Amino acid sequence: MDKVKGLISESDYMEMSKDFTTDRDRLERVVTDGGKQLAEIEEKIAAGDNRRELIEQYTNLEHLTREIVEMLIDYISVGKRIPGTRDVPIEIHWNF
């Protein structure tokens, strides 16, 4: 397939060249997107490692202090008392 030797026509050459350029651009975008996704995954892995260290640090506590509670708990939701009972729904939202 050589344009100079006349094995393919000018129009075929132009179409193939256009297809190659389109494919190259698409593949460059795929590589760029893959690099971004890889960076995001590496950040998530690093964040997961930090959470694991935090959990291991506080697994066998003898005393619970205010500082420890503030590090482990994001917020606590207290709902309305269930009618006819003394039960109150409580949700604890952790920082991990």
BELTAFEN-V763051 format. One record per pair of residues at least 6 apart in sequence whose C-alpha atoms are under 6 Angstrom apart, sorted by sequence separation. I is the first residue (numbers start at 0). J is the second residue. D is the distance in whole Angstrom. If there is no record, write none. Layout:
i->I j->J d->D
i->I j->J d->D
//
This chain:
i->0 j->6 d->6
i->80 j->86 d->6
i->80 j->87 d->4
i->78 j->88 d->5
i->77 j->89 d->5
i->76 j->89 d->6
i->76 j->90 d->5
i->75 j->90 d->6
i->75 j->91 d->5
i->74 j->92 d->5
i->73 j->92 d->5
i->73 j->93 d->5
i->72 j->93 d->4
i->73 j->94 d->5
i->71 j->93 d->6
i->72 j->94 d->5
i->71 j->94 d->5
//
